[in-house]
Amino acid sequence: MAEKVFEKLDEYRQAEAPLPSVNHIWPLYGAGFDNLGDHGHPIERPMPTYGPDQLLVRHDACGLCFSDIKVIKLGQEHPRILREDLSTNPITLGHEVSMTVVGVGENLRDRYHIGDRFIVQADIFVNGTGYAYGYEIQGGLSEYNVIDQRILNGDDGNYLLPVQPDTGYAESALTEPWACVIAAYQLKYRTALKPGGVTWIIGTSPDDATPYTISSGFDAMSSPAQVLLTNVPAAFAAWVKDQAAKLGVEVTEVSELTNPPITMVDDIILLGADPTIVETVSPHLADFGICAIIADEAPARKVSIDMGRVHYNRWLYVGGRSPDIARAYSDVPARATLKPGGRALFVGAGGPMGRMHVQRAIQLANGPATVVCSDVSDLRLNDLRDSFEAEAKEKGVEFICLNPTNKSEYEAGIAPFRAQGFDDVIVLAPVPSVISDSATYLAPRGIMNVFAGVARGTLTELNLGDLYLKDVRWFGHSASSIDDLRQMLHQAESGELSPNRAVAAVGSLNAARDGLAAVRDATFPGKVVIFPHIKEMPLTPLGELKDKLPSVYAKLKDGREWTVEAEQEFLKLMLE
């Protein structure tokens, strides 16, 4: 029997067994869990056929993501869904997926072979249109799929990345969410006016006698193509017009803040801190737009910022006290990396993505000296401690976990940091009040990275004065590029970072609905991974493997962390 078990795993790896006639799949027919599958079960479809320029792949493991929950919640209204009617043309979720080639079209046989293993960069673009895996392209909550030229020859080339034979299936699938984590610390922002762009300069006081200038970014080396002026002090307006004439830059006087002649502007410069003006003109920021506030006094009130567009449209707010506008851009750039030897606060740290951020911070060479984790769940915080406290101590990192719902304990724990603040605040909870509160903990020159994907239109109250009185920066993003995924796969396969540490529960394809519900309800502190080709198995936390699959449990690290060895034992026992 043992020999047959080993043969089954070897046969699975080689992918040379006869293929079935049907493909089990979880279609989503519309918004809501009631529209997932057929009465709560996957359906059977004929085995897909593939053409001469296509591959047939087997999905080996699929991680479940909160992004999947957003699609289930919104259905047809999700911005990544392009098709007209999900009820007749459903999608299949699952973008955190590892796969093996089981069929090769005749025109591809010089490049691909049966048994080749890959992961896929989910954000697939063809002629600028997004066909994301697990959205427009059938995802990993299915047994088999066809890989077509959209994936093999898209705008960024080939969206498949090869995986080494000894890399785990779950391990490689979870490089996708991990790539989003490492990408969050590699964000790049402009440090000057956008060359060839549109700049809008707005004055806030007719009595402003400040000697404004722009020492760089508005000269022969680089300049915008157009400048809009609204209520700009006369002396500075004359300087701008004179400089523009020398550079061939078009200048337009604009009287109405709500109706500029150019609706999308790359740079908005406010000469003074007026929250109402910031709120009025911010919607005119283009993607990657920057709003710069030049002031030296605290504003009258907080300002409502569309944090969804800060996150998804990559808006950036900067500030400076110098009358040289260029310095607001260049003196305090938006540092994305964690400050070496600094203090880092992770808000909502107990969830799957939060754990990855915390793991990275602790394992990072020259990382923060202090890591504080907050979460409203004691269960999650205790699991964080069990997972990372000893490792942090070994590395000399101060590691603190606090639950804000336990007010007295939280206040006692956070009090030592109130005066000095945090150099980095990473927000993993998409709640406006939490984001607003998190910003108050920033130290001078600190950064708040809103990793949580808050919806566009979500307004958050923030202290505008902190931009120029404390030189803080707020930004956020949670997507990744194929280069980020390639980097993360290398880090996983070299042992630099372990995606396996994020696994919290496993199950078969039939358990996918329960797994998605667990993601929605934040049931587990880590990731749910579905194995589409194992025997039927309910959603199972790793701790329960001790009784259900003791030989698998014995190969977990410290009885709690998924390993390649545990996965191999798991597949030996559970493959169909």
N, C-alpha and C positions, 0 to 999 in steps of 0.2 A: 504493500500500500504506500509506504513512504516513497519508494522509487517512482510510482505513478504520480504521486503528488509533485515530486521534483520535475518529472517529465512534463507535467501540465504547466508549471511555471515557465520552464524552458521553452515549451511550445508557444506559450503566450508571448514571450519576449521576441521570439523569432517571427511571429505573426504569419506563419505559413499554414495554419490550420484552415480547413474549408470554412468559408464564410456562411453565416446563416441567411435565410431568405427574408427575414424581417428585421426591422430596425426599431427599437423601442425609443420613444421620444416624449418629451414634456412640452406640448404646445401651449402657448398663452393666447387665448382667444379674445382678451379684452381686460379691462381694469378689474382688479380684485382677485383674491385667491380662489373664488368660485369659478373663475375662468381659466384656471391653471389645470391642464390635463382634462381627462374625461371622468367626471365624478370623483376627482381626487386621485386619479391613477394615470400613469403614462399610457400612451396609445401605441399600437403597432402600425408601422408603415412598411411598404415594400423596401427591400434593401436598395439604397440609392445606386444608380448607375453613373459611371464617370466616362468622360470623353478623352480623346487623345492628348489634350493639353491640361488634364486634371489629375488630381490624386484622390484616392479613397483613403480616409484615415479612420482609425479607431480612437475614440476618446478614452483615455486611461484613468484620469482623475480630474475632478472639477471642483474648485473651491467656490463657495457661495459668498456673495458680496452684498453689502447693503445697497449698492447700486442696483442689484437685481430687484430689491424690494421697491425701489423708486419706480422701476418699470412696471411692476405688478400694480402699484398704487395708481399710476397715471395711465397705463395702457396706451391707447392711441395718442394721447396728448403728450407723451414723452418726446422731448426734442430730437432724440436719436431714432425715433420710429418714423420711417419715410412712407411706408405703405399705407394705402387708403383705408383698409378695413381688416382689422385683426380677426374679426369673427369668421371671415372666409379665407383669410391669408395670415394665419397666426405666425408668431415668432417663437424661437426657442432660446431660452436664456443660457448663460454660462460662458463667461469670458476669461475665467481663470482656469485654463485648461492645458493639460499635456496630452499629446497624441502620438500615435504610431502609424506609419504608412502601411496599409494592407493591400493597396492596389495602385498601380502606376500606369498612366496613359502612355501610349506608344511613343509619343513625341517627347516624353520626359524621362525615358528610361536610361539616358546617359547621365542624368543628374540625380535621380532618386531611385531608391531600392526598397523592397519589402523589408520591414523591420526598422527603417530609419525613424528616429524619434525627434519630435519638435515641440516647441511651445510657439504660441502665436501672439504677436503684438496686436492687441484687440482693436486699437484705433486704426482702421484701415481706410485709406482715402484713394479714390480714383477720380482723376480730373477735379479734385477739390471737394467731391461729395463723400460723406462719411458712410461707410458700410461696416459698422463695427461688428466684430465677432460676438455672438450672443445677443445681438440686437437685430440688425438687418440680415446678417449672415447667421445661419443656424449655429447655436452654441453647444457647449459641452454637456448640457443635460439631455444628451442623446447618445446612443451607442456608437453610431458611425456618421460620417459627414463627408461631403465632397469639397475639396479645396480647389477653387478655380483661379483664373488669371487675375481676378481682383486682388487676391491674396499673394499670388506668386509674382505679380508684375504691376503693383500699384504705384502710387505717386512716390513712395519712399523705397521702391524696389520690392524685394521679397520680404513679406511680413512674417515668414517662418524663421525661427532660430533653431539650429540643431542642438540637440541635447546628448550628452555623453551617455553611453550604455549603462553605466553604473549609478547614474543619478536617479534618485527616487521619483516615482510618479507624482506623489503629493508635493514633494520638495520642488519639482520643476513647475508644477501648476501654480504654486504659491509665489513664484518669482514675480508674477504679474502684480499683485497688490504690493509686494515688497518694492518693486520698481517705482511705484507711486510714492512710497516713503522716501526712498533715496533721492527721487526727483525734487521733492519738496525742499531739499537742502542745496539744490543746485540752480535755483531760479536766478535769472539774470534780468536786471532792469536798466533802463537808460540812465545815464548820468548827465544828460544835457537835453536841450530842446531837440525834437525829432527833426533830423535833416530832411528837407523837402516836405515837411508836414505843415500843419495848421496850428498856429499859436494864438490864443485869445488872452489878452491882457485886460484886467478889469480893476479899476480903481474903486475904493470904498469910501473915500472922503474927499470933498472938494478942497479942503484946506491942507491936504497932504503936501508937505514941502520936503519929503525925504528925497535925497539925491540918488534915485534909482539908476542902475545901469545893468548891462548884461555883458560880462567880461569875456565870455566864450560861448560858442554855440549860435552866435548871431554876428558872424564875421565872414571874411573871405574863405575861411577853412570849412565852415559849415553853417547853414542857416535854414530856417523854415522857408517854405515857398510862399506862405501867406500869413499875414498878421491881422487879427481883428482887435480893435481898440474900443473900450467902453469906459467912459468916465475916468480916463487916465489923466493924472496931473499934467498940466500944460507943458512944463519943462521936459518931463520924461517922454511925453507923446511926441514933442518936437525932435528929441534925440532919436526915438524909434523911427520916425518918418525919414529923417535924414540918413540914418544907417540903412534903412530899407531901400531908399533911392540908390544908394551906392551899390547895393547888392542885387538890385533888380527884384526885390521882394514886394509883392502886392500888399497894400495896406487898405483896410476897410474900416470905416467908423460904424459901430453898431450901437443902436440906442436901446434896443429891447433885449433884456437878458433871456427872456423865454423864447425868443424867435430869432436866433442868429441866422445869417444867410447860409452858413455852412453848419449843418446839423451835427456832424461828428468831428470833434476837435481833438488833436493829439496832445496839446498842452494847454492847460488853463492856469493862468498866473493871477492870483489875487493879491492886490496891494493893500493888505489889511485883513484881519480875521473877522469876517462877518458870517456867522453860521447860516443865516438865511440865504445869502448869496451862494455859499457853497452848496447848499441843498438845491437851489434853483438851477445852477449851471452844471452840476455834476452829471445829470443825465445826458449831457452833450459830449461826454468823454468817449472817444473811440476805444476800440480794443487796445490794450497796452497803453492807454492814456494816463497822463500824469497831471495831478492838480497840485500846484505849488503855492503855499501861503507864505507871504512875506510879512512878518509882524513881530512885535516885541512885547505885546501886552496880551494878557489872557482874554479870551473871548467872553461874551456875556453869558453864554450857555453852551451846553454840549451840542454837537451837530449830529444829525441823522445821516448815516452813511449806508448806501446800498451794499452790504457786505457780500451779497450774492454776486454782484458784478465785480467787486474786488477779487472774489475767488475765481469766477468763471471768465470774466473779461480782462482780468489781470490789471485792473485799475491800481494806481499807486498814488498815495497822498504823501507829499513831502512838505517840509517847512524850513524856514530859516529867518534869522534876525538881521542878517546883513542886507544892506540895500543892493548888493550885487546879487541879482537873481540867479546867476549861474551857480553860486555857492549853495543854494538850497538843494540843487541837484547833486553836486559833487562832494560837498563836505561830509555828508553822512549818507553814503550809499546804502541801499536796502540789503544788508548782509543776510544771506540766506543760511549760511553755515552756523551751527551751534558754536557759541563762543568758547574757545579752549580755556579750561579752568574756570568757567563761569557758572552761573546758577541758572538752571532750566526748570520750568514748571510745565508739566503736561496735564492739561485739563480734560477730564474724561478719558483718563489713561487706561482704564480697565478693559475696554473693548478690544476686538481683534486688531484693529489698526493702531490703537494706542499702545498695545503691547509691543508691536513692531517698532514704533518710535522709541519706546523706552529701552527695548533690547539694543537697538542701534546706538542710542546715547551712551549706554553702559559699555558696549563693546568697542566704541569708536576710539581710535588712537587719538590722543590729545583732545578728548571730549570734555564735557562739563565736569566740574568737581562736585557739584551738588545736583541731584535729580529729585524733584518733588513731584509726586503723582497724586492727582485728586480724582475721585470718582464717587458717585452716590451709592455705589453697591459695595458693601463690605465683602461679599462673596468674591467680587472681582479684585478688590484690593488685596484680600488675603492670598488670592492666587498669584497676584503680582509679586507679593513678598516671597511666597514660596518659590517662585520661578527665578527671581532676579536679586533678592537681597544679599544672599551669600556671595554671588558673583560680583556685585557692586562693592561689597566690603573688601573682597580680595583685591579689587582693582583700586581701592582707596577712594571710591566714590561715595559720598554721603547720600543715602537713599532713604526717602521719607514718603510714606503713603498716608493720605488724609481724606476723610469723608466729610464734605461740607454740611451734610445733614446732621452730623454729630457736632453741633455748634461749639460746645465748650472745648472739646478735643481738637476740633479744627482750628479754632482761634488760637489755642495754645501752640499748636504746631506751626501755624503760618505767621504768628506774631514776629518771630525773629527776622523774617524776610520783608516785613512791611516797610521798614525804613530804607533798606538798601535796594529792595526790588529784585526782579529777575532780569537777567540779560536776554533770556529767550523764554517766550510763552507760546507754547504750541497748543492750539485749541482743537479738540477732537469731538466737541459736542456742538451740533448745529442749532444752538439756542441763542437768540439775540441777547437776552439778559446775561447769559453766561459769557458771551463774547465781550460785552460791554464791561462786565465786572473783571474779566481777565486782563483787560487793558490797563486797569488801575494798578496792577502789580508790576508794571514795567519799570526797570531801572533806567536812568539816563542812558541814551543811545541804545536802549533795548529794542528788540523786534517782537512783534506778535504775528505769528504765522497761523492763519485760520485754515487748517487742513480740512476741517469738516465742510462738506459740500452744502452750504446753505443756499436755498433757492434764490434766483434773481428776484429782486424786489424786496428782499428781507432787510429791513432797516435796523441799524444798530446805533445806539447813542454812544458817541465817543468824544473825548475831550480834545478838541482841535488844537488847543494851546500846547499840548504835549509834543506836537510835531516840531515846534520851534523853541519851546522853553526847555524841553527835555531831550529833544532830537530823537524821539522814538520813531519807529516805522511800523505800519500795519500792512500786511499783504497776505495772500493765500493762494493755494492751488493744490490739486490732488491728482492730476493726470500724469501720464508718463509718455515718453517717446520710445521709439524702438532702440535708440542708443541707451536709454535708461534701463530698458529690459535686458539688453545685451550685457550691460555692466553688472546688473544684479545676478544674472545667470552665471557670470564669471565668478562673482563673489560667493555664490552658493556652491558652485562646483569646486572652488579652491578652498572651501571651508572657512572663508572669512566671515560670512554670515549664514545662519541656518534658518531657512524658511520653515523647516519641520517643527521648530519650537512654537509655531503659532497654531498647530493643529490641536483642536479641542474635542472633536467628535467626528465619527466616520459612519458611513452607511452605504447601502446599495442605491441603485437608481430609483427604486420604488420609494426610498426614504427622502427623496429630494424635496417634496412638498413640506414634510415635517422639518427638514433642515432649513428651508427658507422661512418657515414660521419661527423657528428658533432664532434665526438672524433678526427677524423683525422684532421679536420679543426680547432680544438681548439675553437669551437663555445661557449662553456659554461665554466664557471670557476670551475664547480664541476662535479659530476658524472651523467651519464645518466643511469636510471634504467628502464628496460623493465619488464612489468607484463604480462606474456604469456596468462593469462586466463581472461582478461578483454575484454569488448566490444572494437571494433576498435576505436583507439584514436591516433591522430597524435602526434608526438613528441612535448611535451608541457613544456616550462619553468615554474618553480613554480610560478613566478610572474603573468603569464597569467591565472592561476587558479582563480584569483580574479574575472574575468569575465566569465570564462567557467564553473568553479565548485566552486561557492562562499562559499558553506558550507565546502568544503575541505580547501580552502584558509583561512577560519576563524580559522582553527585548526592548521595552521602553526605557529611555534614560531616566534614572531616578524614579521609576514607576509613574512618570507623568508626561514625558516628552516623546513624541513620535520620532522614530529613527528609520533609516533605510532598512536596517536589519528587521525591525518590527514589521515594516511594510512587506518585506519578502516573506516572512512567516505568515502574515495575514493573507497574502495572495496564495500561498501554497495551500492554505486551508479553505479559502473562500472563492477561488475562481470557479466559474461554472464548468 
